[in-house]
């Protein structure tokens, strides 16, 4: 049995243990003992020996979030979460927006058009004017989501972005 001296992911000595050299040895360890330490000093493994530091180094800062990607993902979630127009729930996922725009094009060409539309509450009849109003409201919902994304990117630029801010101000 021999004493092995181990270091952590920052190469700072943290443990000694007795090991059998013929078995599996822990990673990040050496048989070279660390120097005597005083007060707040720590020993750091350099790859060839130990060095004495007056104190443990500050931990690495947390990685900076990829705010633009987080904001874009949050915008897409808000954009496709649906909305309520005149008390009627309307889906705003990509397929629904395509169907709404197609119906609006038809309603624009034919003012007598009546659409039989399925909502989460069941089927409803929508006259052409209401189809166009819904298409406009869905378009406005989407635009408000992009406007919020733009505002949050401004907060990234000026350093005021936060996780709390990311969740605020989205249209419903």
C-alpha positions in Angstrom: 0.0 0.0 0.0 1.1 3.5 -0.8 -0.3 7.0 -0.2 -1.7 8.7 -3.3 -2.4 12.5 -3.3 -5.4 13.6 -5.4 -6.4 16.9 -6.9 -9.7 18.1 -8.1 -10.8 19.5 -11.5 -8.9 22.7 -10.7 -5.8 20.8 -9.9 -6.1 21.7 -6.2 -5.0 19.0 -3.6 -8.0 17.7 -1.8 -7.4 14.1 -0.5 -4.8 11.5 0.3 -5.7 7.8 0.3 -4.0 4.5 0.6 -4.0 2.5 -2.6 -2.7 -0.8 -3.8 -0.5 -0.1 -6.8 -1.4 -3.3 -8.5 -5.2 -2.3 -8.6 -7.0 0.4 -10.4 -5.6 3.8 -9.5 -7.8 7.0 -9.3 -7.4 9.6 -12.0 -5.9 12.9 -11.0 -3.5 11.5 -8.4 0.3 11.3 -7.7 2.5 9.6 -5.2 4.4 12.8 -4.7 3.2 14.4 -1.4 2.1 18.0 -1.5 4.2 20.6 0.5 3.3 21.7 4.0 0.7 24.5 3.9 -0.1 27.3 6.2 -3.2 29.4 6.8 -5.3 29.7 3.6 -2.6 28.2 1.3 -3.5 25.4 -1.1 -1.3 23.1 -3.2 -1.9 22.9 -7.0 -0.7 20.1 -9.2 1.3 21.5 -12.2 1.7 18.2 -14.0 5.2 17.7 -12.7 4.9 18.8 -9.1 3.0 20.8 -6.6 3.0 24.6 -6.3 1.8 26.6 -3.3 -0.9 29.2 -3.8 -1.7 31.8 -1.1 -5.4 30.8 -1.4 -7.7 28.8 -3.6 -8.4 30.4 -7.0 -11.8 31.9 -7.5 -14.1 29.5 -9.3 -14.6 30.0 -13.0 -17.6 32.2 -13.7 -20.7 30.5 -14.9 -20.9 30.4 -18.7 -22.8 33.3 -20.2 -26.2 32.1 -21.5 -26.7 32.3 -25.3 -29.3 35.0 -24.8 -30.2 35.5 -28.5 -30.9 31.7 -28.9 -32.9 31.7 -25.6 -34.9 34.7 -26.7 -35.6 33.3 -30.1 -36.8 30.0 -28.6 -39.0 31.9 -26.1 -40.4 34.1 -28.9 -41.3 31.0 -30.9 -43.0 29.4 -27.9 -45.1 32.6 -27.4 -45.8 32.9 -31.1 -47.1 29.4 -31.5 -48.9 29.1 -28.1 -52.2 30.4 -29.5 -54.3 33.5 -28.7 -57.8 34.5 -27.9 -59.7 36.7 -30.4 -63.1 38.0 -29.6 -63.4 35.3 -26.9 -62.5 32.5 -29.4 -59.3 30.5 -28.8 -57.2 30.5 -32.0 -54.2 28.2 -32.5 -51.1 30.0 -33.8 -48.8 27.1 -34.6 -47.3 27.2 -38.1 -49.9 25.0 -39.7 -52.8 27.0 -38.2 -51.2 30.3 -39.4 -51.0 28.9 -42.9 -54.6 27.7 -42.9 -55.8 31.1 -41.5 -53.8 33.0 -44.2 -55.3 30.8 -46.9 -58.8 31.3 -45.6 -58.1 35.1 -45.4 -57.1 35.1 -49.1 -60.3 33.4 -50.1 -62.4 35.7 -47.9 -60.6 38.7 -49.4 -61.6 37.5 -52.9 -65.2 36.5 -51.9 -67.1 38.7 -49.4 -69.9 36.1 -49.2 -67.5 33.4 -48.1 -68.3 31.6 -44.8 -65.7 29.4 -43.3 -66.5 26.4 -41.1 -63.5 26.7 -38.6 -62.6 24.2 -35.9 -61.5 25.7 -32.5 -60.6 24.0 -29.3 -64.2 24.7 -28.2 -65.7 23.1 -31.4 -66.7 24.3 -34.9 -67.9 27.8 -35.6 -69.0 29.6 -38.8 -66.9 32.6 -39.7 -68.1 35.1 -42.3 -65.5 36.6 -44.6 -65.2 39.8 -42.6 -64.5 37.8 -39.4 -62.0 35.6 -41.2 -60.1 38.7 -42.2 -60.3 40.1 -38.7 -58.9 36.9 -37.3 -56.1 36.8 -39.8 -55.2 40.4 -38.9 -55.3 39.6 -35.2 -53.1 36.5 -35.6 -50.6 38.6 -37.7 -50.6 41.2 -34.9 -50.0 38.5 -32.3 -47.0 37.2 -34.3 -45.7 40.8 -34.8 -46.0 41.5 -31.1 -43.9 38.4 -30.4 -41.2 39.6 -32.8 -41.4 43.1 -31.2 -40.8 41.5 -27.8 -37.9 39.5 -29.1 -36.4 42.7 -30.5 -36.8 44.5 -27.2 -35.1 41.7 -25.3 -32.2 41.7 -27.8 -31.9 45.4 -26.9 -31.7 44.4 -23.2 -28.9 41.9 -24.1 -27.0 44.8 -25.9 -27.3 47.1 -22.9 -26.6 44.4 -20.3 -30.0 44.5 -18.5 -31.2 41.1 -19.7 -32.2 38.6 -17.0 -34.0 35.3 -16.8 -37.0 37.1 -15.2 -37.1 39.6 -18.0 -37.1 36.8 -20.6 -40.5 35.6 -19.3 -42.2 39.0 -19.1 -44.1 41.0 -21.7 -45.2 38.3 -24.2 -48.6 38.7 -25.8 -51.3 36.1 -25.2 
